[in-house]
Amino acid sequence: MSARTWTPDSDDLVVQGDNLPVLRALPSDAFQLIYLDPPFNTGRTQVRATVTNAASATSSRVGFRGLTYATVRERVLSYNDTFDDYWSFLEPRLAEAWRVLHPTGTLYLHLDYREVHYAKVLLDALFGRHCFLNELIWAYDYGGRTKKKWPPKHDNILVYVKDPSSYLFDAEAVDREPYMAPGLVTPEKVARGKLPTDVWWHTIVSPTGKEKTGYATQKPEGVLRRIVQASSAEGDWVLDAFAGSGTTGAAAARLGRRFMLIDENPEAVGIMRGRLGMDAALADWHPGAAYRRDEPYRQGAAYRQGA
């Protein structure tokens, strides 16, 4: 029996494996939206530990009503974020992602200040400078602050379109935001809100919030929701080749899109399978290992509605 691969009629998929051979096995022009959030080449191992407080008769920590408790470290999720040659790793994956992008599709590359300038030059060479659409700044204000320089509190997202003369950008579908000076616009405009600019203020995933998965570099669903709204339509295929905690799939599913998520980290795949209900393994999938829901995508209305 021949190995199973992706087709437009496939169910939503989570694939565990090296994303390069998986991308090479995909047909050209297949995905309306591609979001890539590769490791940022920070030079360190990214770690997130899950901790809880538990009652303890031996701890000296005293809480509510005089009860003693201890902090318990439950699990540690980590991945290596350092490369001997970062761009030799990333370039072939970017080229394959561009190949599988639909002719009217959009590619988002999420980086930070360390690599974004090199990325812009490389992507202009790979895709063509005329295909560059935007640089988005995701700004946040959380965590420690250095006193030796301006504290870096933003990520950079480069946006490229396959065809600058024909691409999908659905401004009407994007959630609006309040005007900063509502007194300067009409009441009708105040009520409707405005289209976000290229600077997005959005908090990171709260360490104590219900959205958190424990994954070290989890992105907030609100950021991915805006990307999916703008650059895809209901029923379109969305691809994330560095899927991590699966936020792209979560946003896509809630908005009625189909998704394919790829990651070689078994911890990440385990988180995604639990988060998205991808219970059924596809035994004949190649390359890598793939998982889908027991229920078909079109029966997933409860999840898309946030249940």
VOBAMAR-606749 format. One record per residue (C-alpha): x, z, y; residue number from 1. Coordinates in Angstrom, 2 decimals, always signed. Layout:
BEGIN
+---------+---------+---------+------+
|      px |      pz |      py | rofi |
+---------+---------+---------+------+
|       X |       Z |       Y |  NUM |
...
+---------+---------+---------+------+
END
This chain:
BEGIN
+---------+---------+---------+------+
|      px |      pz |      py | rofi |
+---------+---------+---------+------+
|   +0.00 |   +0.00 |   +0.00 |    1 |
|   +1.34 |   -0.91 |   +3.42 |    2 |
|   +2.10 |   +1.84 |   +5.93 |    3 |
|   -0.57 |   +2.67 |   +8.47 |    4 |
|   +0.25 |   +2.13 |  +12.15 |    5 |
|   -1.64 |   +2.37 |  +15.43 |    6 |
|   -4.45 |   -0.08 |  +16.21 |    7 |
|   -6.98 |   -0.11 |  +19.09 |    8 |
|   -9.57 |   +1.21 |  +16.62 |    9 |
|   -7.46 |   +4.22 |  +15.59 |   10 |
|   -8.59 |   +7.79 |  +16.09 |   11 |
|   -6.80 |   +9.98 |  +18.62 |   12 |
|   -3.35 |  +10.69 |  +17.21 |   13 |
|   -0.58 |  +13.26 |  +17.33 |   14 |
|   +2.66 |  +11.89 |  +15.86 |   15 |
|   +5.67 |  +13.97 |  +14.89 |   16 |
|   +8.94 |  +12.05 |  +14.99 |   17 |
|  +11.59 |  +10.42 |  +17.15 |   18 |
|   +9.61 |   +8.56 |  +19.79 |   19 |
|  +11.92 |   +5.53 |  +19.88 |   20 |
|  +11.09 |   +4.11 |  +16.40 |   21 |
|   +7.45 |   +5.10 |  +16.93 |   22 |
|   +7.33 |   +3.16 |  +20.20 |   23 |
|   +9.05 |   +0.17 |  +18.59 |   24 |
|   +6.34 |   +0.06 |  +15.92 |   25 |
|   +3.55 |   -0.22 |  +18.51 |   26 |
|   +2.13 |   -3.58 |  +19.65 |   27 |
|   +2.83 |   -4.87 |  +23.14 |   28 |
|   +0.35 |   -4.41 |  +26.01 |   29 |
|   -1.60 |   -1.71 |  +24.15 |   30 |
|   -1.90 |   +1.30 |  +26.50 |   31 |
|   -3.61 |   +1.43 |  +29.88 |   32 |
|   -1.80 |   +4.59 |  +30.97 |   33 |
|   +1.59 |   +5.95 |  +29.91 |   34 |
|   +2.81 |   +9.36 |  +31.05 |   35 |
|   +6.38 |  +10.36 |  +30.23 |   36 |
|   +7.68 |  +13.88 |  +30.79 |   37 |
|  +11.16 |  +13.81 |  +29.22 |   38 |
|  +13.51 |  +16.79 |  +29.20 |   39 |
|  +14.91 |  +17.22 |  +32.70 |   40 |
|  +18.58 |  +17.44 |  +31.63 |   41 |
|  +18.92 |  +20.89 |  +33.13 |   42 |
|  +21.89 |  +21.70 |  +30.92 |   43 |
|  +20.24 |  +24.72 |  +29.32 |   44 |
|  +17.88 |  +25.64 |  +26.52 |   45 |
|  +14.29 |  +26.03 |  +27.69 |   46 |
|  +12.69 |  +29.15 |  +26.22 |   47 |
|   +9.29 |  +30.76 |  +26.54 |   48 |
|   +8.44 |  +33.95 |  +24.71 |   49 |
|   +4.92 |  +35.19 |  +24.06 |   50 |
|   +4.55 |  +38.93 |  +24.65 |   51 |
|   +1.64 |  +41.34 |  +24.27 |   52 |
|   +1.10 |  +45.03 |  +24.84 |   53 |
|   +0.16 |  +47.15 |  +21.83 |   54 |
|   -0.65 |  +50.82 |  +21.34 |   55 |
|   +2.38 |  +52.81 |  +20.23 |   56 |
|   +2.75 |  +56.48 |  +19.39 |   57 |
|   +6.52 |  +56.40 |  +19.94 |   58 |
|   +6.82 |  +54.50 |  +23.23 |   59 |
|   +7.49 |  +56.32 |  +26.50 |   60 |
|   +5.43 |  +53.81 |  +28.52 |   61 |
|   +2.15 |  +55.33 |  +29.68 |   62 |
|   -0.89 |  +53.30 |  +30.70 |   63 |
|   -4.61 |  +53.74 |  +31.29 |   64 |
|   -6.01 |  +57.21 |  +30.39 |   65 |
|   -2.55 |  +58.38 |  +29.37 |   66 |
|   -2.30 |  +56.08 |  +26.35 |   67 |
|   +1.21 |  +55.03 |  +25.35 |   68 |
|   +2.01 |  +51.42 |  +24.61 |   69 |
|   +4.90 |  +49.06 |  +23.87 |   70 |
|   +5.54 |  +45.43 |  +24.74 |   71 |
|   +5.75 |  +43.27 |  +21.62 |   72 |
|   +7.62 |  +39.96 |  +21.61 |   73 |
|   +5.58 |  +37.75 |  +19.27 |   74 |
|   +7.16 |  +34.30 |  +19.22 |   75 |
|   +9.76 |  +32.23 |  +21.00 |   76 |
|   +9.37 |  +28.51 |  +21.64 |   77 |
|  +12.42 |  +26.57 |  +22.78 |   78 |
|  +14.07 |  +23.17 |  +22.96 |   79 |
|  +17.44 |  +21.85 |  +24.02 |   80 |
|  +17.48 |  +20.31 |  +27.51 |   81 |
|  +21.03 |  +19.03 |  +27.75 |   82 |
|  +22.39 |  +15.58 |  +26.90 |   83 |
|  +25.89 |  +14.14 |  +26.73 |   84 |
|  +24.52 |  +10.87 |  +28.13 |   85 |
|  +21.02 |  +11.38 |  +29.44 |   86 |
|  +20.36 |   +7.82 |  +30.52 |   87 |
|  +21.58 |   +6.18 |  +27.32 |   88 |
|  +18.95 |   +8.36 |  +25.63 |   89 |
|  +16.18 |   +7.55 |  +28.09 |   90 |
|  +16.71 |   +3.86 |  +28.92 |   91 |
|  +15.61 |   +2.31 |  +25.58 |   92 |
|  +12.55 |   +4.56 |  +25.53 |   93 |
|  +11.57 |   +3.46 |  +29.02 |   94 |
|  +12.02 |   -0.19 |  +28.04 |   95 |
|   +9.77 |   +0.24 |  +24.99 |   96 |
|   +7.18 |   +2.14 |  +27.00 |   97 |
|   +7.07 |   -0.72 |  +29.50 |   98 |
|   +6.59 |   -3.21 |  +26.67 |   99 |
|   +3.57 |   -1.38 |  +25.25 |  100 |
|   +1.98 |   -0.88 |  +28.69 |  101 |
|   -1.14 |   -2.99 |  +29.31 |  102 |
|   -0.82 |   -5.81 |  +31.89 |  103 |
|   -3.05 |   -3.81 |  +34.28 |  104 |
|   -1.50 |   -0.49 |  +33.26 |  105 |
|   +0.42 |   +2.25 |  +35.04 |  106 |
|   +3.46 |   +4.27 |  +33.95 |  107 |
|   +4.16 |   +7.76 |  +35.30 |  108 |
|   +7.66 |   +9.24 |  +34.83 |  109 |
|   +7.83 |  +12.99 |  +35.49 |  110 |
|  +11.26 |  +14.39 |  +36.44 |  111 |
|  +12.79 |  +16.80 |  +38.92 |  112 |
|  +15.35 |  +16.66 |  +41.71 |  113 |
|  +18.31 |  +16.51 |  +39.31 |  114 |
|  +17.57 |  +13.06 |  +37.88 |  115 |
|  +14.85 |  +11.38 |  +39.94 |  116 |
|  +17.23 |   +9.47 |  +42.21 |  117 |
|  +19.04 |   +7.92 |  +39.25 |  118 |
|  +15.68 |   +7.22 |  +37.62 |  119 |
|  +14.41 |   +5.25 |  +40.61 |  120 |
|  +17.43 |   +2.95 |  +40.52 |  121 |
|  +17.18 |   +2.49 |  +36.74 |  122 |
|  +13.43 |   +1.83 |  +36.77 |  123 |
|  +13.76 |   -0.67 |  +39.61 |  124 |
|  +16.31 |   -2.53 |  +37.46 |  125 |
|  +14.23 |   -2.30 |  +34.27 |  126 |
|  +10.76 |   -2.97 |  +35.68 |  127 |
|  +11.40 |   -4.66 |  +39.03 |  128 |
|  +11.41 |   -2.97 |  +42.42 |  129 |
|   +8.16 |   -4.73 |  +43.32 |  130 |
|   +6.41 |   -2.77 |  +40.54 |  131 |
|   +7.08 |   +0.59 |  +42.19 |  132 |
|   +3.81 |   +2.09 |  +43.47 |  133 |
|   +4.44 |   +5.72 |  +44.48 |  134 |
|   +6.59 |   +8.78 |  +44.25 |  135 |
|   +4.33 |  +11.79 |  +43.76 |  136 |
|   +5.50 |  +15.27 |  +44.67 |  137 |
|   +3.98 |  +18.08 |  +42.65 |  138 |
|   +4.62 |  +21.18 |  +44.77 |  139 |
|   +4.18 |  +24.73 |  +43.52 |  140 |
|   +5.19 |  +28.18 |  +44.69 |  141 |
|   +5.93 |  +30.41 |  +41.74 |  142 |
|   +8.90 |  +32.16 |  +40.22 |  143 |
|  +12.23 |  +33.33 |  +41.58 |  144 |
|  +13.79 |  +32.11 |  +44.82 |  145 |
|  +17.47 |  +31.52 |  +45.36 |  146 |
|  +18.97 |  +32.67 |  +48.67 |  147 |
|  +21.89 |  +30.25 |  +48.46 |  148 |
|  +19.89 |  +27.10 |  +49.32 |  149 |
|  +16.34 |  +25.93 |  +49.98 |  150 |
|  +14.46 |  +27.04 |  +46.84 |  151 |
|  +13.47 |  +23.95 |  +44.79 |  152 |
|   +9.72 |  +24.23 |  +44.17 |  153 |
|   +8.56 |  +20.75 |  +43.29 |  154 |
|   +8.71 |  +18.06 |  +40.62 |  155 |
|   +8.90 |  +14.30 |  +41.19 |  156 |
|   +6.65 |  +11.76 |  +39.46 |  157 |
|   +7.59 |   +8.07 |  +39.79 |  158 |
|   +4.68 |   +5.64 |  +39.43 |  159 |
|   +5.13 |   +2.00 |  +38.37 |  160 |
|   +2.50 |   -0.66 |  +37.68 |  161 |
|   +2.94 |   -3.58 |  +35.27 |  162 |
|   +1.42 |   -6.09 |  +37.71 |  163 |
|   +1.35 |   -5.17 |  +41.43 |  164 |
|   -1.35 |   -7.77 |  +42.04 |  165 |
|   -3.70 |   -6.45 |  +39.33 |  166 |
|   -3.69 |   -2.80 |  +38.33 |  167 |
|   -6.25 |   -0.03 |  +37.92 |  168 |
|   -6.42 |   +2.65 |  +40.60 |  169 |
|   -9.85 |   +4.30 |  +40.67 |  170 |
|   -9.86 |   +6.29 |  +43.90 |  171 |
|  -13.56 |   +7.08 |  +43.52 |  172 |
|  -13.00 |   +8.80 |  +40.17 |  173 |
|  -10.34 |  +11.20 |  +41.46 |  174 |
|  -11.45 |  +14.75 |  +42.26 |  175 |
|  -11.49 |  +15.18 |  +46.03 |  176 |
|   -9.76 |  +17.97 |  +47.92 |  177 |
|  -10.70 |  +19.79 |  +51.16 |  178 |
|   -9.54 |  +18.57 |  +54.56 |  179 |
|   -6.83 |  +20.75 |  +56.10 |  180 |
|   -8.50 |  +20.46 |  +59.53 |  181 |
|  -12.23 |  +20.10 |  +58.77 |  182 |
|  -13.14 |  +20.47 |  +62.44 |  183 |
|  -11.56 |  +17.08 |  +63.18 |  184 |
|  -13.79 |  +15.06 |  +60.83 |  185 |
|  -17.52 |  +14.56 |  +60.43 |  186 |
|  -19.65 |  +16.97 |  +58.38 |  187 |
|  -20.25 |  +14.17 |  +55.88 |  188 |
|  -16.51 |  +13.80 |  +55.30 |  189 |
|  -16.08 |  +17.55 |  +55.03 |  190 |
|  -18.77 |  +17.69 |  +52.35 |  191 |
|  -17.20 |  +14.86 |  +50.37 |  192 |
|  -13.57 |  +15.92 |  +50.71 |  193 |
|  -10.62 |  +13.56 |  +50.85 |  194 |
|   -8.53 |  +11.57 |  +48.42 |  195 |
|   -5.33 |  +13.51 |  +47.64 |  196 |
|   -2.13 |  +12.21 |  +49.20 |  197 |
|   +1.17 |  +11.76 |  +47.36 |  198 |
|   +1.94 |  +15.48 |  +47.72 |  199 |
|   +0.00 |  +17.59 |  +45.21 |  200 |
|   -0.15 |  +21.36 |  +45.61 |  201 |
|   -1.03 |  +22.84 |  +42.25 |  202 |
|   +0.03 |  +26.09 |  +40.64 |  203 |
|   +2.00 |  +26.07 |  +37.41 |  204 |
|   +0.33 |  +27.27 |  +34.22 |  205 |
|   -0.16 |  +31.00 |  +34.60 |  206 |
|   +1.71 |  +33.07 |  +32.00 |  207 |
|   -1.48 |  +35.11 |  +31.59 |  208 |
|   -4.05 |  +32.31 |  +32.01 |  209 |
|   -6.32 |  +30.96 |  +29.29 |  210 |
|   -4.72 |  +27.50 |  +29.58 |  211 |
|   -1.27 |  +28.68 |  +28.46 |  212 |
|   -0.03 |  +27.66 |  +25.02 |  213 |
|   +3.35 |  +29.41 |  +25.03 |  214 |
|   +5.25 |  +26.12 |  +25.30 |  215 |
|   +8.29 |  +26.43 |  +27.55 |  216 |
|   +7.57 |  +23.58 |  +29.99 |  217 |
|   +3.80 |  +23.22 |  +29.74 |  218 |
|   +2.29 |  +21.19 |  +32.59 |  219 |
|   -1.08 |  +22.19 |  +34.10 |  220 |
|   -4.11 |  +20.23 |  +33.02 |  221 |
|   -5.15 |  +19.74 |  +36.66 |  222 |
|   -2.11 |  +17.55 |  +37.37 |  223 |
|   -2.71 |  +15.37 |  +34.32 |  224 |
|   -6.44 |  +15.21 |  +35.02 |  225 |
|   -5.76 |  +13.56 |  +38.38 |  226 |
|   -3.39 |  +11.01 |  +36.80 |  227 |
|   -5.86 |  +10.14 |  +34.03 |  228 |
|   -8.75 |   +9.83 |  +36.48 |  229 |
|   -6.87 |   +7.44 |  +38.77 |  230 |
|   -5.18 |   +5.14 |  +36.28 |  231 |
|   -7.53 |   +4.78 |  +33.32 |  232 |
|  -11.22 |   +4.34 |  +32.53 |  233 |
|  -13.40 |   +5.95 |  +29.89 |  234 |
|  -12.45 |   +4.63 |  +26.45 |  235 |
|   -8.95 |   +3.51 |  +27.51 |  236 |
|   -5.86 |   +4.42 |  +25.51 |  237 |
|   -3.40 |   +6.92 |  +27.02 |  238 |
|   +0.12 |   +7.41 |  +25.62 |  239 |
|   +2.49 |  +10.36 |  +26.06 |  240 |
|   +5.79 |   +9.93 |  +24.23 |  241 |
|   +7.22 |  +13.36 |  +25.18 |  242 |
|   +3.98 |  +15.20 |  +24.60 |  243 |
|   +5.16 |  +18.83 |  +24.44 |  244 |
|   +2.13 |  +21.11 |  +24.53 |  245 |
|   -0.37 |  +18.22 |  +24.56 |  246 |
|   -1.70 |  +18.56 |  +28.11 |  247 |
|   -2.02 |  +14.78 |  +28.46 |  248 |
|   -4.22 |  +14.69 |  +25.37 |  249 |
|   -6.31 |  +17.62 |  +26.61 |  250 |
|   -6.96 |  +15.92 |  +29.96 |  251 |
|   -7.62 |  +12.55 |  +28.32 |  252 |
|  -10.08 |  +14.00 |  +25.80 |  253 |
|  -12.06 |  +15.86 |  +28.45 |  254 |
|  -12.37 |  +12.63 |  +30.45 |  255 |
|  -13.44 |  +10.48 |  +27.49 |  256 |
|  -10.15 |   +8.61 |  +27.00 |  257 |
|   -8.36 |   +8.04 |  +23.71 |  258 |
|   -4.82 |   +9.28 |  +23.29 |  259 |
|   -1.64 |   +9.02 |  +21.27 |  260 |
|   +0.85 |  +11.88 |  +21.63 |  261 |
|   +4.40 |  +11.80 |  +20.25 |  262 |
|   +6.94 |  +14.61 |  +19.93 |  263 |
|   +9.69 |  +15.36 |  +17.43 |  264 |
|   +9.62 |  +19.13 |  +17.94 |  265 |
|   +7.60 |  +20.69 |  +15.08 |  266 |
|   +6.70 |  +23.67 |  +17.28 |  267 |
|   +5.24 |  +21.33 |  +19.91 |  268 |
|   +3.30 |  +19.40 |  +17.27 |  269 |
|   +1.92 |  +22.65 |  +15.87 |  270 |
|   +0.70 |  +23.65 |  +19.33 |  271 |
|   -0.89 |  +20.25 |  +19.91 |  272 |
|   -2.65 |  +20.23 |  +16.55 |  273 |
|   -4.18 |  +23.61 |  +17.25 |  274 |
|   -5.04 |  +22.85 |  +20.86 |  275 |
|   -6.68 |  +19.49 |  +20.14 |  276 |
|   -8.09 |  +20.10 |  +16.67 |  277 |
|   -5.87 |  +17.51 |  +14.95 |  278 |
|   -6.33 |  +18.85 |  +11.43 |  279 |
|   -6.19 |  +15.78 |   +9.20 |  280 |
|   -2.80 |  +14.38 |   +8.16 |  281 |
|   -2.41 |  +10.62 |   +7.64 |  282 |
|   -0.34 |  +10.42 |   +4.47 |  283 |
|   +0.50 |   +6.71 |   +4.79 |  284 |
|   +1.61 |   +6.75 |   +8.43 |  285 |
|   +5.02 |   +5.31 |   +9.38 |  286 |
|   +7.28 |   +6.07 |  +11.18 |  287 |
|   +7.01 |   +9.83 |  +11.44 |  288 |
|   +4.01 |  +11.93 |  +10.46 |  289 |
|   +0.61 |  +11.57 |  +12.13 |  290 |
|   -2.46 |  +13.75 |  +12.51 |  291 |
|   -6.01 |  +13.12 |  +13.68 |  292 |
|   -9.23 |  +15.09 |  +14.00 |  293 |
|  -11.51 |  +15.51 |  +11.01 |  294 |
|  -14.32 |  +14.27 |  +13.28 |  295 |
|  -13.97 |  +10.85 |  +14.91 |  296 |
|  -13.19 |  +10.61 |  +18.61 |  297 |
|  -16.67 |   +9.47 |  +19.60 |  298 |
|  -18.13 |  +12.69 |  +18.19 |  299 |
|  -15.87 |  +14.83 |  +20.35 |  300 |
|  -18.36 |  +15.28 |  +23.22 |  301 |
|  -18.26 |  +19.07 |  +22.96 |  302 |
|  -14.51 |  +19.12 |  +23.54 |  303 |
|  -14.71 |  +16.62 |  +26.40 |  304 |
|  -17.27 |  +18.85 |  +28.10 |  305 |
|  -14.87 |  +21.77 |  +27.92 |  306 |
|  -16.41 |  +23.65 |  +25.01 |  307 |
+---------+---------+---------+------+
END
